[in-house]
Amino acid sequence: MEFVNNPDFWIGLVKIIWINIILSGDNAVVIALAARSLPPHQQKKAIFWGSGAAVVLRIALTVIAAWLLGLSFLQIVGGCLLLWIGVQLLGQEEEEEGGTAEQAGLMTAVRTILIADLVMSLDNVIAVAAAAKGSMLLLILGLAISIPLVIFGSTLMIKLMERFPIIVTLGAALIGWVGGETIVSDIVLKDAVAAAPWLHYTAAAAGAAFVVGLGKYLGSRAHTTAEAN
């Protein structure tokens, strides 16, 4: 256990934890949005399993992140997927009843968390991998310690969303913003963005507006349909 007396190990661990604190904000928002409509006991399960599985997924993703980021159109597809997730989370109508529906809702929430985290982590894991400097032990420890941080952040976000509903809209807008950023970060658009840096923020803002606009429309239409029936 040479790492115990190795200051570089502990410095690297602190770096990874700090990076994850900074980068976990949007993940906490996604988890909170996906779990907010579940019953309280289902919320805890969705947060726990979603957060834990997302961290394991991020560890695996870190190993191949550099290769993935070099694939053309991958981030365009991922960004579009995030936009779809944002629209679904904002516009969904939760009408499940009974145990089977609750279980289905839990599985849907966990699946949504995993997909969103996979897309949102594509570039974030590069920073974590750099801090780990090839140490898998350091990487796993740092990310594992981050699990409670994500769980706490998600739980806090759910409570805030219940008290201040506007945060739901802002959270969906954040997902749309990240989706727009992800799309224009694709390798095939690198030259275009370099020539016109404003495209980055324009795409991000357009993504946020798209998610909020379409999500609100679909939610309103579903509500009107439900009232009519």
N, C-alpha and C positions, 0 to 999 in steps of 0.2 A: 504493500500500500504506500508506494513512494509519493503518491499525489498529496498525501496528508501534509507533508512538509514542503510541498512545492507551491511557492507563492503565485507562479504563473497559472496554476490550476485554479486557484481560488479567485484570481483576478478574472480569468476567463469565465468562471461560473457566475460571478457578479455581473459581468457584461451580458451574458445570455439572459439572466433573469431580468435585467434592466431593459434589454431589447424587447423581451416579451411583455413587460409591463406597458411599454410604449405602444407596441403593435397589437395588444390584445383588446384595445378599445372597440374597434369595429367588429371583432369576433364576438365580444360580449353583447353588442347591439343585435347581431344576427341571432344569437342564442336566445336573448330575451324576446325578440319579436316572434321567433318560432315557437316559444314555449308559453307565451303570455296568455293564450286562450285556453290552455289546459287547466284541469282542476289542480289545486295546490300540490297534492301528492304526486300528480303526474308531472308537474313543473319541475319538482326536485329531481325526479328520475331523468327527465329530458336534459336538464342542465348537467347532471352528473355524467350520464352516458355520452351525451353530445360533446362535452368538454374533454372527457377522458379519451374518447375515440378520436377527436380532432387532434389532440396532442400526439397520439400514437401515429396518426396519419401524417402529421407534420414531420415527425422524426424520419419516417420512411421517405417522405417527399424531399427532405433535405439532401438525401444521398443522390438523388437524380435531378435536383432542381436546375442545376446549371445546364444539363442536357435538355430538359424540358423547355427552358426559356429560349433555347436556340431553335425550337421548332416553329416554323412559319404557321400563322393563323391560329395557333393554340390559344393565345391570349385574346384574340378576337372572339373565338368560340366561348372561352371562359367568361369574358366580359358580358356577352349576350346572355349567358346562363345566369349571371348575377342580376342582370336587369330583370329577367323573368322571375327569379326568386324574390326580388324586391317587390315586384308587382303582385305576386301571389301572396306575400306576407301582408301587404297593405290592403289588398282587396278581398281576401278570403272571408268567407262566412262560416263560422264554426257552429254547426247545428247537430253535431254528433250526440247521441244519447245512448246510455247503457255502457256496460263494461267493454264490449267488443269495439264500440266506437272510440272509447277512451284509449284502448290499446292501439287502434289504428292511428289515432291522433298522436300518440307518443312516438310510434314508429315513423310517422310522417315528419314530426318535429326533428327527431334525431337524424333522419336522412337529409333534411333541409340543412341542418347545421353542418353535416359532413361535407355536402356538396359545396356550400358557400365557403367553408373554411379551406377546402381544397383549392378553390379558385383564388381566394384572397391571399393565400399563403405562398403563391408561386414566386413572388419577388421577395417577400418578407424573409423566407427561409435562407436566402443568400446571406443576409446579415448575420443570422444565427450561426450558419455554417462557418462563416469567416471568424467569428468569435471563438468557436470551438477548436479551430485550427487542426482539424482532422481527428480530434479525440471523440470517439463515439460515447464513452463514459460521460464526458463533460456535457455532450449534447443531450443525452438522455436525462441526466440529473437536472440540468437547467430547465428543460421543458417540463419534466415531472413536477418540479417545484412550482412551475407556473400554473399548474392545474388549479390550485386553490384560488389563485388570483383571478383566473377567468371565471370560476364558479361564483366567487364573491361579486365580481363585476356584473355578471349576468343577473344574479339575484337582486342586486341593487337596482339594475335597470328595469326589471319587471315591476318592482315596487314604485319606481318613479313613473313608469308608464301608466300604472293604475291610478296614480294621483294626478299626473299631468298627461292626458291623452295626446297632446300635441307632440310629445316625444316619439310616439309611434310614427307619425308622419315624418319627423326629422330623422328617425332611424332608417326608415325606408329610403329617404332622400340620400342618406349617407351610403347605403348599399348601391343606389343608382349612381352616385358620384364615383365610387370605387369601380363600378362596372364600366363607366365611361373612360376612366383612367386606364383600366386594364385593356380595353379595346385599342386605344391609341398607343399603348406601350408595346404592341406586337412588333416583332422584328421587321415585318413587311412595311410598316408605317414609320420606321425609324427615320428615314431620310426626310419624309414629308414633315414630321414633327420637328426635326432639327431645323428645317428651313422656315417653319412657321410655328414657333413655340406656343403661340396663343391657342393652337389647336388642342393642346393638352387640357387646358382649363375649359375651353368651349365644349369639348366632348364630355368632360366630367359634369359640367353644369347641365348639358343636354340629357345626360344619363339620369341625373337627379330629377329633372323636370319630367322626363318620360315616365319614370317609376311612379312619382307622385300623381301625375295627371291620369295615367292609365289605371293605376291602382284605385284611385278615388272613384273613377268612372265605373270600373267593374264592381267595386263595393256598393256604390249607389244603385247600380242596375240590379244587383243581386238582392239588395234590400227592398227595392220596389217590387221585384218579382215575388219575393216572399210575402209581402203585404197583400199583393193581388190574389195570392193563393190562399 
